[in-house]
């Protein structure tokens, strides 16, 4: 009995101690967070150079962290705002861009080129520095006043290459049987599991996309470097240059080491520090515009990350952001930035209907970045003003309904499946059984009906006939310039062009500045705790890496929904 009482008392004391310790830790965390929010913004000395790194991977938008500890990656939006602020900031004398082997899409790079041009027109020089320049590096850097390369650096220029991986032979070896309803012949993602190579239709579609991008690329380099297009083609034919040869050919302006450029600056501020300075501090304030960012593969639920697709756009997150912008009387209009190849059709339709609902209350302008295809176009087409860059990829009006039977794969490792059923069509949602001919025919009938409903809706909102839309649909994609010629968008341009259109629709006088509310926002630390997201709260505070379960389960749920016979998967992958 005595031992029991001692043990009991020890357990109670331990619980009290641990609770007290948890309170201390939580109080410390909250105190640090509050201290962090009051961190002094970096000062900028007169005559400073803004030294801005351009990351190889460039997400369109990364929400602000709810507390100051985690280090956010630099986003495309950060770069655009830094260049805009530098244009207005009298203390910034010039901008120095460090650019290396960029992987960002052509649309983002074109938008950055436009911002660089605006800076130069304001009288502020922009200088580019690189050690290894590829096509995209030079495409961005050539918009600057000068390009310098490290004396031991290289320039590698070439034609454009669009590659795609096909899994048909692998699936056959694994004895995985697929059933695919493809609408239609240009819907290229379906071919990944159906074929060993591109179909003639998809090959043709890829060719005209490359034609459009290649033409823009040659034009930009020829104009920026002051040479003819034939000269640019000759550079591509030579392909590889050392630094001196690149300078001799006129591809770059000179050879410099980074320290030499640093010595020429009287003062400087790094891009990460400059990003912390609010636009309002530089006088860039006025009526509020909501800038809503829709990025990644479209799924149900919250924004997140899924292997191997990467970033995902959750319908719950997007609907909440759109509702916030709709219901806030202080928001004059909405600029919806889209960078997505599509995803789940039901989630896309839900977001699109909410966009239409917001547009009934206040102006909404769509701004397409690298890619707005399939479900991305489903979100967009109801709006009155669609803006895309000449090198954006737009369209892919079509759909894929794909299922896989994994029973054969399991049998190869000694796993068998048995079942008991009752009632008709009991195995239609199973991942271990084929659809019968009757069941697949029914699926195709419903699938085609949803497609016809979509093209009728596109025709209605775009002022076209159903026949005209169908001729541009069936999975076809276009560059922004081609999409404009075909009536799928309204205006060529980037963020600034879309903003000017929205300002006019809202009634903001020319030259008057605006304030931005970027959505969706990161959930606060307290919100994560209140919703039971302990892992997310811990990561926010401590920068903790997610557990295997936190990484794997969203991926499992996503692919399970993709194999669900009730869902339509509409993805489009481009690799240039």
C-alpha positions in Angstrom: 0.0 0.0 0.0 2.8 2.4 0.9 4.6 1.6 -2.4 1.3 2.3 -4.3 0.8 5.7 -2.5 4.4 6.7 -3.3 4.0 5.7 -6.9 0.7 7.5 -7.2 2.2 10.7 -5.6 5.1 10.5 -8.0 2.8 10.2 -11.0 0.8 13.2 -9.9 3.9 15.3 -9.3 5.3 14.3 -12.7 2.0 15.4 -14.4 2.1 18.8 -12.5 5.7 19.3 -13.4 5.2 18.5 -17.1 2.2 20.8 -17.3 4.1 23.6 -15.6 7.0 23.0 -18.0 4.7 23.0 -21.0 3.2 26.4 -19.9 6.7 27.8 -19.5 7.7 26.6 -23.0 4.5 27.9 -24.6 4.8 31.3 -22.8 8.4 31.6 -24.0 7.4 30.7 -27.6 4.6 33.3 -27.6 6.8 35.9 -26.1 9.5 35.2 -28.7 6.9 35.4 -31.4 5.6 38.8 -30.1 9.2 40.0 -30.0 9.8 38.8 -33.5 6.8 40.7 -34.9 8.4 43.9 -33.7 11.8 43.2 -35.3 13.3 46.4 -36.7 13.1 46.7 -40.5 16.4 47.1 -42.2 17.6 50.6 -43.0 18.5 51.6 -46.5 21.4 54.1 -47.0 21.1 56.7 -49.7 22.7 55.5 -52.9 22.3 51.8 -52.1 22.3 48.9 -54.6 19.6 46.4 -54.1 21.4 43.0 -54.4 18.7 40.5 -55.4 19.2 36.8 -55.8 17.0 35.1 -58.3 16.5 31.5 -57.1 16.7 28.6 -59.6 13.3 27.3 -58.4 10.8 30.2 -58.1 7.4 29.5 -56.6 4.8 32.0 -57.6 3.8 32.8 -54.0 4.7 31.6 -50.5 2.3 32.8 -47.7 3.9 34.8 -44.9 4.6 32.7 -41.9 2.3 33.3 -38.9 5.4 33.8 -36.7 8.9 35.1 -37.6 11.1 32.0 -37.1 10.8 29.9 -40.3 12.8 31.3 -43.3 10.5 31.5 -46.2 11.9 30.7 -49.7 12.0 33.7 -52.0 8.9 33.7 -54.3 8.2 35.3 -57.6 5.8 37.7 -55.9 8.6 38.8 -53.5 10.8 39.6 -56.5 8.1 41.6 -58.3 7.4 43.6 -55.2 11.1 44.3 -54.5 11.6 45.6 -58.0 8.4 47.7 -57.7 9.6 49.2 -54.4 13.1 49.8 -55.8 11.5 51.8 -58.6 9.8 54.1 -56.1 12.6 54.2 -53.5 14.8 57.2 -54.0 17.5 55.6 -51.8 18.0 52.7 -54.3 20.5 53.8 -56.9 20.6 50.6 -58.9 19.8 46.9 -58.8 22.2 44.0 -59.1 20.7 40.6 -60.0 22.5 37.4 -59.2 21.1 34.8 -61.6 22.1 31.1 -61.9 20.7 28.2 -64.0 17.0 29.2 -63.7 14.3 26.6 -63.7 11.4 29.0 -63.5 8.8 29.0 -66.3 9.0 31.3 -69.2 5.9 33.3 -68.1 7.5 34.2 -64.7 10.7 35.2 -66.5 8.9 37.4 -69.0 7.1 39.1 -66.1 10.4 39.8 -64.4 11.7 41.2 -67.7 8.8 43.6 -67.8 9.6 44.7 -64.2 13.3 45.2 -65.1 12.3 47.3 -68.1 10.1 49.5 -65.9 13.1 50.0 -63.5 15.3 51.0 -66.4 12.7 53.4 -67.7 12.6 55.0 -64.2 16.3 55.8 -64.6 17.8 53.1 -62.4 20.3 50.7 -63.9 19.9 47.0 -63.6 23.0 44.8 -63.7 23.0 41.0 -64.0 25.8 38.7 -62.7 26.1 34.9 -63.4 28.7 32.1 -63.3 26.8 29.7 -65.6 24.2 31.0 -68.0 21.7 28.8 -69.7 18.8 29.8 -72.0 16.5 31.0 -69.2 19.4 32.8 -67.4 20.2 34.8 -70.5 16.6 35.4 -71.3 16.2 37.2 -68.0 19.7 38.8 -67.8 19.4 40.2 -71.3 16.7 42.6 -70.1 19.2 44.3 -67.9 21.6 47.1 -68.8 24.7 44.9 -68.5 25.5 41.2 -68.1 28.7 40.2 -66.3 29.9 36.6 -66.1 32.6 35.1 -63.8 35.9 34.9 -65.7 35.9 31.1 -65.3 32.2 30.8 -66.0 30.3 29.3 -69.0 27.4 30.2 -71.3 25.4 27.3 -72.7 22.7 28.2 -75.2 20.6 25.8 -77.2 17.3 25.1 -78.8 14.3 24.2 -76.7 13.5 20.6 -75.6 10.2 19.2 -74.4 10.5 15.8 -72.9 7.9 13.5 -71.4 8.1 10.2 -69.6 5.9 7.2 -70.5 5.0 4.4 -68.1 3.2 2.0 -70.4 6.0 -0.7 -70.5 6.6 -0.4 -66.8 3.0 -0.9 -66.0 2.9 -3.9 -68.3 5.9 -5.4 -66.5 4.2 -4.8 -63.1 0.9 -6.2 -64.4 -1.0 -3.0 -63.6 -4.0 -2.7 -65.9 -5.3 0.8 -66.6 -8.6 2.0 -68.0 -8.6 5.5 -69.3 -11.3 7.7 -70.6 -9.5 10.5 -72.5 -11.1 13.6 -73.8 -9.6 13.8 -76.2 -6.7 13.3 -78.6 -4.6 16.3 -77.3 -5.0 15.5 -73.6 -1.4 14.4 -73.2 -1.2 13.3 -69.6 -3.3 10.2 -70.4 -0.7 9.1 -72.8 1.8 8.6 -70.0 0.0 5.4 -69.1 -1.5 4.5 -72.5 1.5 4.8 -74.9 5.2 4.4 -75.3 5.6 7.8 -77.1 3.7 10.9 -78.1 0.8 10.5 -80.4 0.9 12.6 -83.6 -1.7 15.0 -82.2 0.2 15.7 -79.0 3.5 15.9 -80.9 1.9 18.6 -83.1 0.6 20.4 -80.0 4.0 20.4 -78.4 5.6 21.7 -81.6 3.4 24.7 -81.8 4.0 25.6 -78.2 7.7 25.4 -78.8 7.3 27.5 -81.9 5.7 30.2 -79.9 8.2 30.2 -77.0 11.2 29.9 -79.4 10.0 32.9 -81.4 9.6 35.0 -78.3 13.1 33.9 -77.1 14.9 34.8 -80.3 13.1 38.1 -80.5 14.0 39.1 -76.9 17.6 38.2 -77.2 18.0 39.9 -80.6 16.4 43.1 -79.4 18.1 43.2 -76.0 21.6 42.4 -77.4 21.2 44.6 -80.4 21.8 41.9 -83.0 19.8 40.1 -85.7 17.9 36.9 -85.1 20.3 35.1 -87.4 23.1 36.0 -85.0 21.2 34.6 -82.0 20.6 31.4 -84.0 24.4 31.2 -84.7 25.0 31.4 -80.9 22.6 28.5 -80.4 24.4 26.5 -83.1 27.8 27.1 -81.3 26.0 26.1 -78.0 28.8 26.3 -75.5 31.0 29.3 -74.7 33.6 30.0 -72.1 33.4 33.4 -70.4 35.8 35.2 -72.7 34.3 33.7 -75.9 30.8 34.8 -74.7 32.1 38.3 -74.2 33.9 38.4 -77.6 30.6 37.2 -79.3 28.6 40.0 -77.6 26.5 37.6 -75.6 27.6 39.2 -72.3 29.2 42.6 -71.6 32.2 41.6 -69.6 34.0 39.4 -67.1 33.9 40.2 -63.4 34.3 38.4 -60.1 31.5 39.0 -57.6 33.9 40.8 -55.2 34.8 43.3 -57.9 31.1 44.2 -58.3 30.7 44.5 -54.5 33.6 47.0 -54.3 31.9 49.3 -56.8 28.8 49.6 -54.6 28.9 52.5 -52.1 26.2 50.7 -50.0 23.9 47.7 -50.5 20.9 45.8 -49.1 20.1 42.2 -49.7 16.8 41.2 -51.3 15.6 39.3 -48.3 16.1 42.3 -46.1 14.5 44.6 -48.6 11.5 42.3 -48.8 10.8 43.0 -45.1 10.1 46.7 -45.9 6.4 47.2 -46.3 5.2 48.9 -49.6 3.3 51.4 -47.5 6.6 52.7 -46.0 7.6 53.8 -49.5 4.3 55.6 -50.1 2.9 52.7 -52.1 -0.5 52.7 -50.4 -4.1 53.4 -51.4 -7.3 51.5 -51.9 -6.9 47.8 -51.1 -6.7 45.1 -53.8 -6.8 41.4 -52.9 -4.2 39.4 -54.8 -5.2 35.8 -54.5 -2.7 33.2 -55.5 -3.8 29.8 -56.9 -0.8 27.6 -57.5 -0.1 23.9 -58.0 -2.2 20.8 -58.8 -5.9 21.4 -57.8 -7.1 19.1 -55.1 -9.8 18.9 -52.4 -9.0 20.2 -48.9 -6.3 22.6 -47.9 -3.2 23.8 -49.8 -0.3 21.4 -49.4 2.3 19.3 -51.1 1.8 15.9 -52.8 4.5 13.6 -54.2 5.4 13.7 -57.1 3.3 16.6 -58.1 4.7 19.1 -55.6 2.6 22.1 -54.6 -1.2 21.6 -54.4 -4.1 24.1 -54.5 -6.8 23.0 -52.2 -10.4 24.0 -52.8 -11.1 24.7 -49.1 -8.2 27.1 -48.9 -9.1 28.9 -52.2 -12.8 29.2 -51.4 -11.9 30.6 -47.9 -9.6 33.2 -49.5 -12.2 34.2 -52.1 -14.9 34.5 -49.5 -12.6 36.7 -47.4 -12.0 39.0 -50.4 -15.7 39.0 -51.3 -17.0 39.9 -47.8 -14.4 42.5 -46.9 -15.9 45.9 -47.8 -12.4 47.4 -47.7 -11.3 45.3 -50.7 -12.1 47.1 -54.0 -11.3 44.3 -56.4 -9.6 41.0 -56.8 -6.6 40.0 -58.9 -6.6 36.2 -59.2 -3.1 34.9 -60.0 -3.1 31.4 -61.4 -0.2 29.1 -62.0 -1.6 25.6 -62.3 -1.9 22.7 -64.8 -5.2 21.6 -63.4 -6.3 18.8 -61.2 -9.5 17.4 -59.8 -12.5 18.6 -61.8 -14.9 18.9 -58.9 -12.4 21.0 -56.9 -11.7 23.2 -60.0 -15.5 23.7 -60.6 -16.0 24.6 -57.0 -13.3 27.3 -57.0 -14.5 28.6 -60.4 -18.1 29.0 -59.1 -16.8 30.9 -56.1 -14.8 33.2 -58.5 -18.0 33.8 -60.4 -19.8 34.6 -57.1 -17.1 37.1 -56.1 -17.3 38.7 -59.6 -21.0 39.5 -59.0 -19.9 41.7 -56.0 -16.7 43.3 -57.2 -14.4 43.3 -60.2 -12.2 40.2 -60.7 -9.3 40.0 -63.2 -7.5 36.8 -63.9 -3.7 37.0 -64.3 -2.1 33.8 -65.8 1.5 33.1 -64.9 3.4 30.1 -66.3 0.6 27.7 -66.8 -3.2 28.0 -66.6 -4.6 24.8 -68.1 -7.4 22.3 -67.7 -8.8 22.9 -64.2 -7.0 26.2 -64.2 -9.0 27.4 -67.2 -12.1 26.0 -65.6 -11.5 28.4 -62.7 -10.9 31.3 -65.1 -13.3 31.1 -68.0 -16.3 32.7 -66.3 -14.5 36.0 -65.6 -14.8 38.9 -68.0 -11.1 39.7 -68.2 -8.4 37.1 -68.7 -4.8 38.3 -68.9 -1.9 36.0 -69.9 1.8 36.5 -70.8 2.8 35.7 -74.4 4.8 32.6 -73.1 2.1 31.4 -70.7 0.6 28.0 -71.5 -3.2 28.2 -71.6 -6.1 25.9 -72.4 -6.2 22.1 -72.2 -10.0 22.2 -72.2 -10.6 18.4 -71.8 -10.5 15.7 -69.2 -9.1 12.4 -68.2 -10.9 9.7 -66.1 -8.3 7.1 -65.1 -8.4 3.9 -63.1 -5.9 1.3 -62.3 -6.3 -2.4 -61.3 -3.4 -3.3 -58.9 -4.4 -6.9 -58.4 -1.8 -8.3 -60.8 0.9 -6.2 -59.1 0.0 -7.6 -55.7 0.0 -11.2 -57.0 3.6 -10.8 -58.0 4.6 -10.3 -54.4 2.4 -13.1 -53.1 -0.7 -11.0 -52.2 -4.1 -12.1 -53.4 -7.5 -10.4 -53.2 -10.8 -12.1 -52.5 -14.2 -10.6 -52.0 -17.8 -11.0 -51.2 -20.3 -8.7 -52.9 -24.0 -8.0 -52.9 -25.9 -5.9 -55.4 -25.0 -4.7 -58.9 -21.6 -3.1 -59.8 -20.2 -3.6 -56.3 -16.5 -3.5 -57.5 -16.7 -0.3 -59.6 -14.7 1.7 -57.0 -12.3 -1.1 -56.2 -8.6 -0.7 -57.0 -8.4 -4.5 -57.5 -10.9 -5.1 -60.3 -11.6 -4.0 -63.9 -14.7 -2.2 -64.9 -16.9 -4.3 -67.1 -17.5 -3.1 -70.7 -21.0 -1.9 -69.6 -19.6 0.0 -66.6 -16.8 1.6 -68.6 -19.3 2.6 -71.3 -21.4 4.3 -68.6 -18.4 6.1 -67.3 -17.5 7.3 -70.8 -21.1 8.6 -71.3 -21.1 10.6 -68.1 -17.5 11.8 -68.8 -18.4 13.2 -72.2 -21.5 14.8 -70.8 -19.4 16.8 -68.3 -17.1 17.8 -71.1 -20.0 19.0 -73.3 -21.4 21.0 -70.3 -18.0 22.6 -69.9 -17.5 23.7 -73.5 -21.1 25.0 -73.5 -20.3 27.1 -70.5 -17.0 28.3 -72.0 -18.9 29.3 -75.2 -21.5 31.2 -73.2 -18.9 33.2 -71.2 -16.5 33.8 -74.1 -19.1 34.7 -76.6 -18.3 31.9 -78.9 -20.2 29.0 -80.5 -19.9 25.5 -79.0 -18.4 24.3 -82.3 -15.7 27.0 -82.0 -14.8 26.1 -78.5 -14.7 22.3 -79.3 -12.3 23.1 -82.1 -10.0 24.7 -79.6 -10.6 22.2 -76.8 -10.1 18.4 -76.7 -7.0 19.0 -74.6 -5.2 21.5 -76.8 -2.9 24.0 -75.2 -1.6 27.3 -76.6 0.9 30.0 -75.7 -0.7 33.2 -74.4 -0.2 34.9 -77.7 -1.9 31.9 -79.5 -4.7 31.9 -76.9 -5.4 35.6 -77.6 -5.6 35.0 -81.3 -8.1 32.2 -80.7 -10.3 34.2 -78.2 -9.4 32.2 -75.1 -8.0 35.2 -73.3 -8.6 39.0 -73.6 -5.3 40.7 -73.0 -1.5 40.0 -73.3 0.4 41.1 -70.2 1.7 40.3 -66.7 0.9 41.4 -63.2 1.2 45.2 -64.0 -1.1 44.9 -67.0 -3.7 43.0 -65.1 -3.5 45.4 -62.2 -4.0 48.4 -64.6 -7.2 46.8 -66.0 -8.5 46.1 -62.5 -7.7 49.7 -61.3 -9.8 51.0 -64.2 -12.7 48.6 -63.5 -12.6 49.6 -59.8 -12.4 53.3 -60.6 -8.9 54.1 -59.2 -7.5 57.2 -61.0 -4.3 56.7 -63.1 -1.2 57.2 -61.1 -2.8 56.6 -57.7 -1.2 53.8 -55.7 -2.9 50.8 -54.2 -2.4 48.5 -51.3 -2.2 44.7 -51.6 -3.7 42.0 -49.4 -2.1 38.7 -50.5 -4.2 35.6 -50.0 -4.3 32.8 -48.9 -2.6 33.6 -45.6 -0.7 31.2 -43.5 -2.8 30.0 -40.5 -1.7 31.6 -37.3 0.0 29.6 -34.5 -3.1 29.9 -32.4 -5.4 28.8 -35.2 -3.2 25.7 -35.8 -3.4 24.8 -32.1 -7.2 25.4 -32.0 -7.8 23.1 -35.0 -5.6 20.4 -33.5 -2.7 20.9 -36.1 0.0 20.2 -33.5 2.5 19.2 -36.1 1.9 22.4 -38.1 2.1 24.6 -35.0 5.4 23.0 -34.0 6.8 23.4 -37.4 5.8 27.1 -37.4 7.6 27.7 -34.2 10.6 25.4 -34.3 11.1 25.0 -38.0 10.6 21.3 -37.4 10.6 19.1 -40.5 7.3 17.2 -41.1 7.1 13.6 -40.0 6.9 10.8 -42.6 3.2 10.4 -41.8 2.6 14.1 -42.4 4.3 13.9 -45.8 2.9 10.5 -46.9 -0.8 10.8 -45.9 -1.7 13.8 -48.1 -0.1 12.0 -51.0 -2.0 8.7 -50.3 -5.3 10.6 -50.0 -4.7 12.5 -53.2 -3.9 9.4 -55.3 -6.7 7.5 -53.7 -9.1 10.1 -54.9 -7.5 10.1 -58.4 -8.3 6.3 -58.7 -11.8 6.9 -57.5 -14.2 6.3 -60.4 -16.3 9.3 -59.3 -13.5 11.7 -59.9 -11.9 13.1 -63.1 -8.1 13.8 -63.1 -7.1 16.5 -65.5 -3.4 17.2 -65.2 -1.0 18.6 -67.7 2.8 18.4 -67.3 5.2 20.5 -69.3 9.0 20.2 -69.1 10.9 22.7 -71.2 
